[in-house]
C-alpha cells in the first residue's frame, strides 16, 4: 500500500508530490500508461476516482515525467492540484 503525508514543500522529509486533476477516465489512464513505457516504469501507475479525478503520486525526481504524462492524459496543469509530501510503501 502506498501512503502519502502532506508536508510543506521545504520540509526535509518531502520526497514526492500528489497530483489530482479532474477529467480523466480509467480507460484513458490505462491506455496512456500502456503507450508510455517511461511513465509506466517510473511512476508505476495512478488512480482514478469514480467521478473521474486523477490521483497520481510521484517522486520529486520524477516530477517532469509526471507533468508530461498528465499532459498526455489531457490534463491542464494549471487546473491540477499539486501537494508536496512524503510517500511510503507499507506492506
PDB file of N, CA, C and O in Angstrom:
ATOM      1  N   UNK A   1       0.845  -1.161   0.000  1.00  0.00           N
ATOM      2  CA  UNK A   1       0.000   0.000   0.000  1.00  0.00           C
ATOM      3  C   UNK A   1       0.898   1.234   0.000  1.00  0.00           C
ATOM      4  O   UNK A   1       1.908   1.286   0.701  1.00  0.00           O
ATOM      5  N   UNK A   2       0.517   2.205  -0.784  1.00  0.00           N
ATOM      6  CA  UNK A   2       1.235   3.474  -0.840  1.00  0.00           C
ATOM      7  C   UNK A   2       0.526   4.484   0.049  1.00  0.00           C
ATOM      8  O   UNK A   2      -0.686   4.671  -0.059  1.00  0.00           O
ATOM      9  N   UNK A   3       1.276   5.133   0.924  1.00  0.00           N
ATOM     10  CA  UNK A   3       0.715   6.202   1.743  1.00  0.00           C
ATOM     11  C   UNK A   3       1.373   7.515   1.352  1.00  0.00           C
ATOM     12  O   UNK A   3       2.497   7.536   0.850  1.00  0.00           O
ATOM     13  N   UNK A   4       0.665   8.602   1.587  1.00  0.00           N
ATOM     14  CA  UNK A   4       1.192   9.931   1.281  1.00  0.00           C
ATOM     15  C   UNK A   4       0.803  10.867   2.411  1.00  0.00           C
ATOM     16  O   UNK A   4      -0.366  10.963   2.784  1.00  0.00           O
ATOM     17  N   UNK A   5       1.791  11.548   2.946  1.00  0.00           N
ATOM     18  CA  UNK A   5       1.565  12.510   4.033  1.00  0.00           C
ATOM     19  C   UNK A   5       1.928  13.893   3.499  1.00  0.00           C
ATOM     20  O   UNK A   5       3.075  14.122   3.116  1.00  0.00           O
ATOM     21  N   UNK A   6       0.969  14.813   3.470  1.00  0.00           N
ATOM     22  CA  UNK A   6       1.221  16.170   3.002  1.00  0.00           C
ATOM     23  C   UNK A   6       2.170  16.886   3.950  1.00  0.00           C
ATOM     24  O   UNK A   6       2.022  16.813   5.169  1.00  0.00           O
ATOM     25  N   UNK A   7       3.143  17.578   3.374  1.00  0.00           N
ATOM     26  CA  UNK A   7       4.142  18.338   4.123  1.00  0.00           C
ATOM     27  C   UNK A   7       4.440  19.628   3.385  1.00  0.00           C
ATOM     28  O   UNK A   7       4.124  19.751   2.201  1.00  0.00           O
ATOM     29  N   UNK A   8       5.046  20.596   4.068  1.00  0.00           N
ATOM     30  CA  UNK A   8       5.494  21.790   3.362  1.00  0.00           C
ATOM     31  C   UNK A   8       6.541  21.425   2.301  1.00  0.00           C
ATOM     32  O   UNK A   8       7.324  20.491   2.475  1.00  0.00           O
ATOM     33  N   UNK A   9       6.533  22.161   1.235  1.00  0.00           N
ATOM     34  CA  UNK A   9       7.495  21.935   0.147  1.00  0.00           C
ATOM     35  C   UNK A   9       8.933  21.959   0.656  1.00  0.00           C
ATOM     36  O   UNK A   9       9.793  21.258   0.122  1.00  0.00           O
ATOM     37  N   UNK A  10       9.195  22.757   1.681  1.00  0.00           N
ATOM     38  CA  UNK A  10      10.559  22.934   2.191  1.00  0.00           C
ATOM     39  C   UNK A  10      10.955  21.923   3.265  1.00  0.00           C
ATOM     40  O   UNK A  10      12.088  21.960   3.747  1.00  0.00           O
ATOM     41  N   UNK A  11      10.056  21.026   3.649  1.00  0.00           N
ATOM     42  CA  UNK A  11      10.368  20.038   4.681  1.00  0.00           C
ATOM     43  C   UNK A  11      11.469  19.088   4.189  1.00  0.00           C
ATOM     44  O   UNK A  11      11.498  18.713   3.017  1.00  0.00           O
ATOM     45  N   UNK A  12      12.359  18.712   5.088  1.00  0.00           N
ATOM     46  CA  UNK A  12      13.420  17.772   4.716  1.00  0.00           C
ATOM     47  C   UNK A  12      12.867  16.378   4.424  1.00  0.00           C
ATOM     48  O   UNK A  12      13.540  15.570   3.784  1.00  0.00           O
ATOM     49  N   UNK A  13      11.647  16.085   4.886  1.00  0.00           N
ATOM     50  CA  UNK A  13      11.017  14.786   4.621  1.00  0.00           C
ATOM     51  C   UNK A  13      10.254  14.747   3.300  1.00  0.00           C
ATOM     52  O   UNK A  13       9.815  13.678   2.875  1.00  0.00           O
ATOM     53  N   UNK A  14      10.090  15.890   2.650  1.00  0.00           N
ATOM     54  CA  UNK A  14       9.352  15.935   1.392  1.00  0.00           C
ATOM     55  C   UNK A  14      10.165  15.248   0.299  1.00  0.00           C
ATOM     56  O   UNK A  14      11.291  15.639  -0.009  1.00  0.00           O
ATOM     57  N   UNK A  15       9.552  14.204  -0.282  1.00  0.00           N
ATOM     58  CA  UNK A  15      10.239  13.459  -1.333  1.00  0.00           C
ATOM     59  C   UNK A  15       9.329  13.117  -2.508  1.00  0.00           C
ATOM     60  O   UNK A  15       9.736  12.405  -3.426  1.00  0.00           O
ATOM     61  N   UNK A  16       8.083  13.629  -2.477  1.00  0.00           N
ATOM     62  CA  UNK A  16       7.127  13.261  -3.514  1.00  0.00           C
ATOM     63  C   UNK A  16       6.063  14.343  -3.670  1.00  0.00           C
ATOM     64  O   UNK A  16       5.974  15.283  -2.879  1.00  0.00           O
ATOM     65  N   UNK A  17       5.266  14.176  -4.712  1.00  0.00           N
ATOM     66  CA  UNK A  17       4.116  15.050  -4.933  1.00  0.00           C
ATOM     67  C   UNK A  17       2.880  14.188  -5.156  1.00  0.00           C
ATOM     68  O   UNK A  17       2.963  13.069  -5.661  1.00  0.00           O
ATOM     69  N   UNK A  18       1.741  14.734  -4.770  1.00  0.00           N
ATOM     70  CA  UNK A  18       0.448  14.142  -5.083  1.00  0.00           C
ATOM     71  C   UNK A  18      -0.208  15.080  -6.086  1.00  0.00           C
ATOM     72  O   UNK A  18      -0.365  16.273  -5.828  1.00  0.00           O
ATOM     73  N   UNK A  19      -0.584  14.534  -7.213  1.00  0.00           N
ATOM     74  CA  UNK A  19      -1.218  15.318  -8.269  1.00  0.00           C
ATOM     75  C   UNK A  19      -2.662  14.845  -8.391  1.00  0.00           C
ATOM     76  O   UNK A  19      -2.926  13.654  -8.557  1.00  0.00           O
ATOM     77  N   UNK A  20      -3.589  15.790  -8.307  1.00  0.00           N
ATOM     78  CA  UNK A  20      -5.000  15.472  -8.516  1.00  0.00           C
ATOM     79  C   UNK A  20      -5.519  16.386  -9.607  1.00  0.00           C
ATOM     80  O   UNK A  20      -5.218  17.580  -9.639  1.00  0.00           O
ATOM     81  N   UNK A  21      -6.311  15.798 -10.509  1.00  0.00           N
ATOM     82  CA  UNK A  21      -6.858  16.585 -11.614  1.00  0.00           C
ATOM     83  C   UNK A  21      -8.157  15.956 -12.094  1.00  0.00           C
ATOM     84  O   UNK A  21      -8.272  14.732 -12.154  1.00  0.00           O
ATOM     85  N   UNK A  22      -9.128  16.783 -12.433  1.00  0.00           N
ATOM     86  CA  UNK A  22     -10.411  16.266 -12.918  1.00  0.00           C
ATOM     87  C   UNK A  22     -10.332  15.875 -14.396  1.00  0.00           C
ATOM     88  O   UNK A  22      -9.418  16.273 -15.118  1.00  0.00           O
ATOM     89  N   UNK A  23     -11.312  15.089 -14.816  1.00  0.00           N
ATOM     90  CA  UNK A  23     -11.498  14.833 -16.235  1.00  0.00           C
ATOM     91  C   UNK A  23     -10.680  13.699 -16.825  1.00  0.00           C
ATOM     92  O   UNK A  23     -10.359  13.734 -18.013  1.00  0.00           O
ATOM     93  N   UNK A  24     -10.334  12.694 -16.032  1.00  0.00           N
ATOM     94  CA  UNK A  24      -9.560  11.567 -16.546  1.00  0.00           C
ATOM     95  C   UNK A  24     -10.362  10.281 -16.309  1.00  0.00           C
ATOM     96  O   UNK A  24     -10.814  10.018 -15.194  1.00  0.00           O
ATOM     97  N   UNK A  25     -10.528   9.502 -17.351  1.00  0.00           N
ATOM     98  CA  UNK A  25     -11.227   8.222 -17.201  1.00  0.00           C
ATOM     99  C   UNK A  25     -10.221   7.115 -16.906  1.00  0.00           C
ATOM    100  O   UNK A  25      -9.031   7.245 -17.193  1.00  0.00           O
ATOM    101  N   UNK A  26     -10.715   6.034 -16.332  1.00  0.00           N
ATOM    102  CA  UNK A  26      -9.819   4.913 -16.042  1.00  0.00           C
ATOM    103  C   UNK A  26      -9.299   4.295 -17.333  1.00  0.00           C
ATOM    104  O   UNK A  26      -8.168   3.811 -17.379  1.00  0.00           O
ATOM    105  N   UNK A  27     -10.120   4.306 -18.385  1.00  0.00           N
ATOM    106  CA  UNK A  27      -9.683   3.787 -19.685  1.00  0.00           C
ATOM    107  C   UNK A  27      -8.556   4.640 -20.249  1.00  0.00           C
ATOM    108  O   UNK A  27      -7.577   4.113 -20.779  1.00  0.00           O
ATOM    109  N   UNK A  28      -8.690   5.938 -20.137  1.00  0.00           N
ATOM    110  CA  UNK A  28      -7.645   6.855 -20.636  1.00  0.00           C
ATOM    111  C   UNK A  28      -6.347   6.642 -19.852  1.00  0.00           C
ATOM    112  O   UNK A  28      -5.270   6.597 -20.447  1.00  0.00           O
ATOM    113  N   UNK A  29      -6.437   6.510 -18.526  1.00  0.00           N
ATOM    114  CA  UNK A  29      -5.244   6.254 -17.715  1.00  0.00           C
ATOM    115  C   UNK A  29      -4.593   4.945 -18.150  1.00  0.00           C
ATOM    116  O   UNK A  29      -3.383   4.898 -18.372  1.00  0.00           O
ATOM    117  N   UNK A  30      -5.371   3.904 -18.270  1.00  0.00           N
ATOM    118  CA  UNK A  30      -4.867   2.594 -18.677  1.00  0.00           C
ATOM    119  C   UNK A  30      -4.159   2.671 -20.034  1.00  0.00           C
ATOM    120  O   UNK A  30      -3.014   2.239 -20.171  1.00  0.00           O
ATOM    121  N   UNK A  31      -4.847   3.222 -21.025  1.00  0.00           N
ATOM    122  CA  UNK A  31      -4.304   3.269 -22.385  1.00  0.00           C
ATOM    123  C   UNK A  31      -3.049   4.129 -22.472  1.00  0.00           C
ATOM    124  O   UNK A  31      -2.109   3.789 -23.191  1.00  0.00           O
ATOM    125  N   UNK A  32      -3.032   5.239 -21.744  1.00  0.00           N
ATOM    126  CA  UNK A  32      -1.879   6.131 -21.783  1.00  0.00           C
ATOM    127  C   UNK A  32      -0.687   5.503 -21.077  1.00  0.00           C
ATOM    128  O   UNK A  32       0.447   5.667 -21.526  1.00  0.00           O
ATOM    129  N   UNK A  33      -0.918   4.789 -19.984  1.00  0.00           N
ATOM    130  CA  UNK A  33       0.176   4.062 -19.326  1.00  0.00           C
ATOM    131  C   UNK A  33       0.756   2.986 -20.240  1.00  0.00           C
ATOM    132  O   UNK A  33       1.973   2.809 -20.298  1.00  0.00           O
ATOM    133  N   UNK A  34      -0.107   2.272 -20.951  1.00  0.00           N
ATOM    134  CA  UNK A  34       0.386   1.252 -21.878  1.00  0.00           C
ATOM    135  C   UNK A  34       1.238   1.858 -22.985  1.00  0.00           C
ATOM    136  O   UNK A  34       2.205   1.242 -23.434  1.00  0.00           O
ATOM    137  N   UNK A  35       0.888   3.050 -23.424  1.00  0.00           N
ATOM    138  CA  UNK A  35       1.601   3.689 -24.527  1.00  0.00           C
ATOM    139  C   UNK A  35       2.877   4.405 -24.101  1.00  0.00           C
ATOM    140  O   UNK A  35       3.699   4.742 -24.952  1.00  0.00           O
ATOM    141  N   UNK A  36       3.060   4.643 -22.820  1.00  0.00           N
ATOM    142  CA  UNK A  36       4.205   5.415 -22.337  1.00  0.00           C
ATOM    143  C   UNK A  36       5.027   4.566 -21.362  1.00  0.00           C
ATOM    144  O   UNK A  36       4.772   4.563 -20.158  1.00  0.00           O
ATOM    145  N   UNK A  37       6.011   3.852 -21.899  1.00  0.00           N
ATOM    146  CA  UNK A  37       6.817   2.931 -21.085  1.00  0.00           C
ATOM    147  C   UNK A  37       7.575   3.658 -19.984  1.00  0.00           C
ATOM    148  O   UNK A  37       7.688   3.138 -18.874  1.00  0.00           O
ATOM    149  N   UNK A  38       8.094   4.841 -20.264  1.00  0.00           N
ATOM    150  CA  UNK A  38       8.845   5.571 -19.236  1.00  0.00           C
ATOM    151  C   UNK A  38       7.934   5.926 -18.061  1.00  0.00           C
ATOM    152  O   UNK A  38       8.297   5.707 -16.905  1.00  0.00           O
ATOM    153  N   UNK A  39       6.766   6.469 -18.352  1.00  0.00           N
ATOM    154  CA  UNK A  39       5.834   6.826 -17.268  1.00  0.00           C
ATOM    155  C   UNK A  39       5.405   5.577 -16.505  1.00  0.00           C
ATOM    156  O   UNK A  39       5.327   5.596 -15.277  1.00  0.00           O
ATOM    157  N   UNK A  40       5.132   4.510 -17.214  1.00  0.00           N
ATOM    158  CA  UNK A  40       4.711   3.258 -16.571  1.00  0.00           C
ATOM    159  C   UNK A  40       5.800   2.745 -15.627  1.00  0.00           C
ATOM    160  O   UNK A  40       5.509   2.341 -14.501  1.00  0.00           O
ATOM    161  N   UNK A  41       7.045   2.763 -16.085  1.00  0.00           N
ATOM    162  CA  UNK A  41       8.153   2.248 -15.279  1.00  0.00           C
ATOM    163  C   UNK A  41       8.516   3.167 -14.115  1.00  0.00           C
ATOM    164  O   UNK A  41       8.794   2.688 -13.016  1.00  0.00           O
ATOM    165  N   UNK A  42       8.517   4.465 -14.341  1.00  0.00           N
ATOM    166  CA  UNK A  42       8.966   5.396 -13.304  1.00  0.00           C
ATOM    167  C   UNK A  42       7.869   5.789 -12.339  1.00  0.00           C
ATOM    168  O   UNK A  42       8.141   5.996 -11.156  1.00  0.00           O
ATOM    169  N   UNK A  43       6.628   5.898 -12.811  1.00  0.00           N
ATOM    170  CA  UNK A  43       5.531   6.317 -11.943  1.00  0.00           C
ATOM    171  C   UNK A  43       4.759   5.135 -11.376  1.00  0.00           C
ATOM    172  O   UNK A  43       4.142   5.246 -10.316  1.00  0.00           O
ATOM    173  N   UNK A  44       4.787   4.026 -12.060  1.00  0.00           N
ATOM    174  CA  UNK A  44       4.140   2.825 -11.562  1.00  0.00           C
ATOM    175  C   UNK A  44       2.644   2.765 -11.781  1.00  0.00           C
ATOM    176  O   UNK A  44       2.075   1.674 -11.749  1.00  0.00           O
ATOM    177  N   UNK A  45       1.999   3.860 -11.996  1.00  0.00           N
ATOM    178  CA  UNK A  45       0.556   3.873 -12.191  1.00  0.00           C
ATOM    179  C   UNK A  45      -0.083   5.047 -11.503  1.00  0.00           C
ATOM    180  O   UNK A  45       0.592   5.996 -11.104  1.00  0.00           O
ATOM    181  N   UNK A  46      -1.364   4.979 -11.370  1.00  0.00           N
ATOM    182  CA  UNK A  46      -2.129   6.045 -10.735  1.00  0.00           C
ATOM    183  C   UNK A  46      -3.520   5.515 -10.453  1.00  0.00           C
ATOM    184  O   UNK A  46      -3.795   4.329 -10.637  1.00  0.00           O
ATOM    185  N   UNK A  47      -4.383   6.387 -10.013  1.00  0.00           N
ATOM    186  CA  UNK A  47      -5.764   6.006  -9.717  1.00  0.00           C
ATOM    187  C   UNK A  47      -6.703   7.042 -10.305  1.00  0.00           C
ATOM    188  O   UNK A  47      -6.341   8.199 -10.522  1.00  0.00           O
ATOM    189  N   UNK A  48      -7.924   6.585 -10.554  1.00  0.00           N
ATOM    190  CA  UNK A  48      -8.981   7.483 -10.991  1.00  0.00           C
ATOM    191  C   UNK A  48     -10.176   7.222 -10.085  1.00  0.00           C
ATOM    192  O   UNK A  48     -10.610   6.082  -9.922  1.00  0.00           O
ATOM    193  N   UNK A  49     -10.698   8.287  -9.502  1.00  0.00           N
ATOM    194  CA  UNK A  49     -11.863   8.165  -8.633  1.00  0.00           C
ATOM    195  C   UNK A  49     -13.121   7.924  -9.473  1.00  0.00           C
ATOM    196  O   UNK A  49     -13.100   8.081 -10.693  1.00  0.00           O
ATOM    197  N   UNK A  50     -14.201   7.546  -8.817  1.00  0.00           N
ATOM    198  CA  UNK A  50     -15.452   7.280  -9.530  1.00  0.00           C
ATOM    199  C   UNK A  50     -15.954   8.489 -10.308  1.00  0.00           C
ATOM    200  O   UNK A  50     -16.627   8.337 -11.327  1.00  0.00           O
ATOM    201  N   UNK A  51     -15.630   9.689  -9.833  1.00  0.00           N
ATOM    202  CA  UNK A  51     -16.085  10.889 -10.545  1.00  0.00           C
ATOM    203  C   UNK A  51     -15.055  11.405 -11.551  1.00  0.00           C
ATOM    204  O   UNK A  51     -15.174  12.540 -12.010  1.00  0.00           O
ATOM    205  N   UNK A  52     -14.037  10.592 -11.909  1.00  0.00           N
ATOM    206  CA  UNK A  52     -13.103  10.959 -12.965  1.00  0.00           C
ATOM    207  C   UNK A  52     -11.977  11.871 -12.541  1.00  0.00           C
ATOM    208  O   UNK A  52     -11.504  12.683 -13.336  1.00  0.00           O
ATOM    209  N   UNK A  53     -11.546  11.753 -11.318  1.00  0.00           N
ATOM    210  CA  UNK A  53     -10.450  12.585 -10.815  1.00  0.00           C
ATOM    211  C   UNK A  53      -9.185  11.737 -10.732  1.00  0.00           C
ATOM    212  O   UNK A  53      -9.156  10.715 -10.046  1.00  0.00           O
ATOM    213  N   UNK A  54      -8.144  12.169 -11.432  1.00  0.00           N
ATOM    214  CA  UNK A  54      -6.847  11.504 -11.395  1.00  0.00           C
ATOM    215  C   UNK A  54      -6.180  11.745 -10.052  1.00  0.00           C
ATOM    216  O   UNK A  54      -6.201  12.864  -9.538  1.00  0.00           O
ATOM    217  N   UNK A  55      -5.586  10.698  -9.477  1.00  0.00           N
ATOM    218  CA  UNK A  55      -4.753  10.816  -8.289  1.00  0.00           C
ATOM    219  C   UNK A  55      -3.448  10.101  -8.622  1.00  0.00           C
ATOM    220  O   UNK A  55      -3.428   8.894  -8.865  1.00  0.00           O
ATOM    221  N   UNK A  56      -2.362  10.864  -8.629  1.00  0.00           N
ATOM    222  CA  UNK A  56      -1.059  10.333  -9.018  1.00  0.00           C
ATOM    223  C   UNK A  56      -0.030  10.769  -7.981  1.00  0.00           C
ATOM    224  O   UNK A  56       0.093  11.957  -7.681  1.00  0.00           O
ATOM    225  N   UNK A  57       0.707   9.804  -7.437  1.00  0.00           N
ATOM    226  CA  UNK A  57       1.798  10.086  -6.505  1.00  0.00           C
ATOM    227  C   UNK A  57       3.095   9.845  -7.266  1.00  0.00           C
ATOM    228  O   UNK A  57       3.271   8.797  -7.887  1.00  0.00           O
ATOM    229  N   UNK A  58       3.999  10.811  -7.217  1.00  0.00           N
ATOM    230  CA  UNK A  58       5.259  10.688  -7.951  1.00  0.00           C
ATOM    231  C   UNK A  58       6.418  11.197  -7.103  1.00  0.00           C
ATOM    232  O   UNK A  58       6.285  12.200  -6.401  1.00  0.00           O
ATOM    233  N   UNK A  59       7.554  10.509  -7.168  1.00  0.00           N
ATOM    234  CA  UNK A  59       8.744  11.030  -6.507  1.00  0.00           C
ATOM    235  C   UNK A  59       9.111  12.393  -7.091  1.00  0.00           C
ATOM    236  O   UNK A  59       8.890  12.641  -8.276  1.00  0.00           O
ATOM    237  N   UNK A  60       9.665  13.265  -6.270  1.00  0.00           N
ATOM    238  CA  UNK A  60      10.066  14.590  -6.762  1.00  0.00           C
ATOM    239  C   UNK A  60      10.983  14.487  -7.973  1.00  0.00           C
ATOM    240  O   UNK A  60      10.882  15.290  -8.900  1.00  0.00           O
ATOM    241  N   UNK A  61      11.872  13.506  -7.967  1.00  0.00           N
ATOM    242  CA  UNK A  61      12.804  13.338  -9.085  1.00  0.00           C
ATOM    243  C   UNK A  61      12.077  13.036 -10.393  1.00  0.00           C
ATOM    244  O   UNK A  61      12.614  13.284 -11.473  1.00  0.00           O
ATOM    245  N   UNK A  62      10.866  12.505 -10.303  1.00  0.00           N
ATOM    246  CA  UNK A  62      10.091  12.159 -11.494  1.00  0.00           C
ATOM    247  C   UNK A  62       9.000  13.175 -11.821  1.00  0.00           C
ATOM    248  O   UNK A  62       8.118  12.895 -12.632  1.00  0.00           O
ATOM    249  N   UNK A  63       9.054  14.347 -11.198  1.00  0.00           N
ATOM    250  CA  UNK A  63       8.035  15.366 -11.465  1.00  0.00           C
ATOM    251  C   UNK A  63       7.958  15.735 -12.949  1.00  0.00           C
ATOM    252  O   UNK A  63       6.849  15.876 -13.465  1.00  0.00           O
ATOM    253  N   UNK A  64       9.084  15.900 -13.665  1.00  0.00           N
ATOM    254  CA  UNK A  64       8.959  16.191 -15.100  1.00  0.00           C
ATOM    255  C   UNK A  64       8.237  15.080 -15.874  1.00  0.00           C
ATOM    256  O   UNK A  64       7.470  15.366 -16.794  1.00  0.00           O
ATOM    257  N   UNK A  65       8.477  13.831 -15.510  1.00  0.00           N
ATOM    258  CA  UNK A  65       7.777  12.710 -16.154  1.00  0.00           C
ATOM    259  C   UNK A  65       6.293  12.790 -15.828  1.00  0.00           C
ATOM    260  O   UNK A  65       5.456  12.587 -16.707  1.00  0.00           O
ATOM    261  N   UNK A  66       5.957  13.082 -14.581  1.00  0.00           N
ATOM    262  CA  UNK A  66       4.559  13.191 -14.174  1.00  0.00           C
ATOM    263  C   UNK A  66       3.857  14.342 -14.902  1.00  0.00           C
ATOM    264  O   UNK A  66       2.703  14.203 -15.306  1.00  0.00           O
ATOM    265  N   UNK A  67       4.541  15.468 -15.070  1.00  0.00           N
ATOM    266  CA  UNK A  67       3.942  16.593 -15.795  1.00  0.00           C
ATOM    267  C   UNK A  67       3.686  16.226 -17.254  1.00  0.00           C
ATOM    268  O   UNK A  67       2.623  16.530 -17.795  1.00  0.00           O
ATOM    269  N   UNK A  68       4.644  15.582 -17.882  1.00  0.00           N
ATOM    270  CA  UNK A  68       4.478  15.174 -19.277  1.00  0.00           C
ATOM    271  C   UNK A  68       3.350  14.159 -19.390  1.00  0.00           C
ATOM    272  O   UNK A  68       2.515  14.248 -20.291  1.00  0.00           O
ATOM    273  N   UNK A  69       3.327  13.196 -18.476  1.00  0.00           N
ATOM    274  CA  UNK A  69       2.304  12.157 -18.501  1.00  0.00           C
ATOM    275  C   UNK A  69       0.910  12.741 -18.310  1.00  0.00           C
ATOM    276  O   UNK A  69      -0.021  12.359 -19.018  1.00  0.00           O
ATOM    277  N   UNK A  70       0.757  13.653 -17.372  1.00  0.00           N
ATOM    278  CA  UNK A  70      -0.567  14.252 -17.166  1.00  0.00           C
ATOM    279  C   UNK A  70      -1.001  15.043 -18.397  1.00  0.00           C
ATOM    280  O   UNK A  70      -2.187  15.080 -18.724  1.00  0.00           O
ATOM    281  N   UNK A  71      -0.054  15.671 -19.076  1.00  0.00           N
ATOM    282  CA  UNK A  71      -0.395  16.365 -20.324  1.00  0.00           C
ATOM    283  C   UNK A  71      -0.890  15.364 -21.371  1.00  0.00           C
ATOM    284  O   UNK A  71      -1.838  15.644 -22.103  1.00  0.00           O
ATOM    285  N   UNK A  72      -0.238  14.187 -21.438  1.00  0.00           N
ATOM    286  CA  UNK A  72      -0.688  13.140 -22.364  1.00  0.00           C
ATOM    287  C   UNK A  72      -2.105  12.679 -22.033  1.00  0.00           C
ATOM    288  O   UNK A  72      -2.850  12.260 -22.918  1.00  0.00           O
ATOM    289  N   UNK A  73      -2.472  12.757 -20.755  1.00  0.00           N
ATOM    290  CA  UNK A  73      -3.822  12.391 -20.333  1.00  0.00           C
ATOM    291  C   UNK A  73      -4.843  13.478 -20.662  1.00  0.00           C
ATOM    292  O   UNK A  73      -6.046  13.270 -20.507  1.00  0.00           O
ATOM    293  N   UNK A  74      -4.368  14.625 -21.111  1.00  0.00           N
ATOM    294  CA  UNK A  74      -5.266  15.731 -21.419  1.00  0.00           C
ATOM    295  C   UNK A  74      -5.521  16.659 -20.248  1.00  0.00           C
ATOM    296  O   UNK A  74      -6.440  17.476 -20.289  1.00  0.00           O
ATOM    297  N   UNK A  75      -4.707  16.537 -19.196  1.00  0.00           N
ATOM    298  CA  UNK A  75      -4.868  17.371 -18.003  1.00  0.00           C
ATOM    299  C   UNK A  75      -4.249  18.740 -18.237  1.00  0.00           C
ATOM    300  O   UNK A  75      -3.120  18.848 -18.717  1.00  0.00           O
ATOM    301  N   UNK A  76      -4.995  19.783 -17.895  1.00  0.00           N
ATOM    302  CA  UNK A  76      -4.470  21.143 -17.888  1.00  0.00           C
ATOM    303  C   UNK A  76      -3.705  21.319 -16.575  1.00  0.00           C
ATOM    304  O   UNK A  76      -4.308  21.354 -15.502  1.00  0.00           O
ATOM    305  N   UNK A  77      -2.379  21.429 -16.661  1.00  0.00           N
ATOM    306  CA  UNK A  77      -1.544  21.510 -15.463  1.00  0.00           C
ATOM    307  C   UNK A  77      -1.968  22.659 -14.553  1.00  0.00           C
ATOM    308  O   UNK A  77      -1.798  22.572 -13.337  1.00  0.00           O
ATOM    309  N   UNK A  78      -2.510  23.720 -15.114  1.00  0.00           N
ATOM    310  CA  UNK A  78      -2.954  24.863 -14.308  1.00  0.00           C
ATOM    311  C   UNK A  78      -4.202  24.542 -13.486  1.00  0.00           C
ATOM    312  O   UNK A  78      -4.502  25.248 -12.524  1.00  0.00           O
ATOM    313  N   UNK A  79      -4.925  23.497 -13.848  1.00  0.00           N
ATOM    314  CA  UNK A  79      -6.108  23.078 -13.086  1.00  0.00           C
ATOM    315  C   UNK A  79      -5.799  21.954 -12.110  1.00  0.00           C
ATOM    316  O   UNK A  79      -6.624  21.615 -11.261  1.00  0.00           O
ATOM    317  N   UNK A  80      -4.604  21.373 -12.232  1.00  0.00           N
ATOM    318  CA  UNK A  80      -4.222  20.270 -11.349  1.00  0.00           C
ATOM    319  C   UNK A  80      -3.871  20.807  -9.962  1.00  0.00           C
ATOM    320  O   UNK A  80      -3.340  21.908  -9.819  1.00  0.00           O
ATOM    321  N   UNK A  81      -4.182  20.002  -8.950  1.00  0.00           N
ATOM    322  CA  UNK A  81      -3.781  20.321  -7.581  1.00  0.00           C
ATOM    323  C   UNK A  81      -2.517  19.514  -7.288  1.00  0.00           C
ATOM    324  O   UNK A  81      -2.506  18.291  -7.423  1.00  0.00           O
ATOM    325  N   UNK A  82      -1.463  20.205  -6.888  1.00  0.00           N
ATOM    326  CA  UNK A  82      -0.196  19.536  -6.597  1.00  0.00           C
ATOM    327  C   UNK A  82       0.153  19.810  -5.139  1.00  0.00           C
ATOM    328  O   UNK A  82       0.273  20.958  -4.710  1.00  0.00           O
ATOM    329  N   UNK A  83       0.311  18.730  -4.397  1.00  0.00           N
ATOM    330  CA  UNK A  83       0.687  18.833  -2.983  1.00  0.00           C
ATOM    331  C   UNK A  83       2.021  18.126  -2.793  1.00  0.00           C
ATOM    332  O   UNK A  83       2.269  17.077  -3.388  1.00  0.00           O
ATOM    333  N   UNK A  84       2.860  18.696  -1.976  1.00  0.00           N
ATOM    334  CA  UNK A  84       4.154  18.086  -1.650  1.00  0.00           C
ATOM    335  C   UNK A  84       4.025  17.267  -0.377  1.00  0.00           C
ATOM    336  O   UNK A  84       3.186  17.553   0.477  1.00  0.00           O
ATOM    337  N   UNK A  85       4.862  16.249  -0.261  1.00  0.00           N
ATOM    338  CA  UNK A  85       4.820  15.435   0.940  1.00  0.00           C
ATOM    339  C   UNK A  85       5.784  14.273   0.904  1.00  0.00           C
ATOM    340  O   UNK A  85       6.767  14.264   0.164  1.00  0.00           O
ATOM    341  N   UNK A  86       5.466  13.290   1.733  1.00  0.00           N
ATOM    342  CA  UNK A  86       6.308  12.110   1.912  1.00  0.00           C
ATOM    343  C   UNK A  86       5.529  10.877   1.484  1.00  0.00           C
ATOM    344  O   UNK A  86       4.426  10.635   1.975  1.00  0.00           O
ATOM    345  N   UNK A  87       6.093  10.101   0.576  1.00  0.00           N
ATOM    346  CA  UNK A  87       5.463   8.848   0.179  1.00  0.00           C
ATOM    347  C   UNK A  87       6.155   7.693   0.875  1.00  0.00           C
ATOM    348  O   UNK A  87       7.356   7.732   1.141  1.00  0.00           O
ATOM    349  N   UNK A  88       5.373   6.666   1.164  1.00  0.00           N
ATOM    350  CA  UNK A  88       5.935   5.482   1.789  1.00  0.00           C
ATOM    351  C   UNK A  88       5.128   4.261   1.380  1.00  0.00           C
ATOM    352  O   UNK A  88       3.898   4.287   1.370  1.00  0.00           O
ATOM    353  N   UNK A  89       5.835   3.200   1.045  1.00  0.00           N
ATOM    354  CA  UNK A  89       5.181   1.928   0.756  1.00  0.00           C
ATOM    355  C   UNK A  89       5.121   1.121   2.035  1.00  0.00           C
ATOM    356  O   UNK A  89       6.136   0.913   2.700  1.00  0.00           O
ATOM    357  N   UNK A  90       3.931   0.669   2.375  1.00  0.00           N
ATOM    358  CA  UNK A  90       3.710  -0.105   3.601  1.00  0.00           C
ATOM    359  C   UNK A  90       3.190  -1.474   3.177  1.00  0.00           C
ATOM    360  O   UNK A  90       2.260  -1.579   2.378  1.00  0.00           O
ATOM    361  N   UNK A  91       3.804  -2.524   3.725  1.00  0.00           N
ATOM    362  CA  UNK A  91       3.330  -3.869   3.362  1.00  0.00           C
ATOM    363  C   UNK A  91       2.651  -4.552   4.532  1.00  0.00           C
ATOM    364  O   UNK A  91       2.193  -5.687   4.403  1.00  0.00           O
TER     365      UNK A  91
END
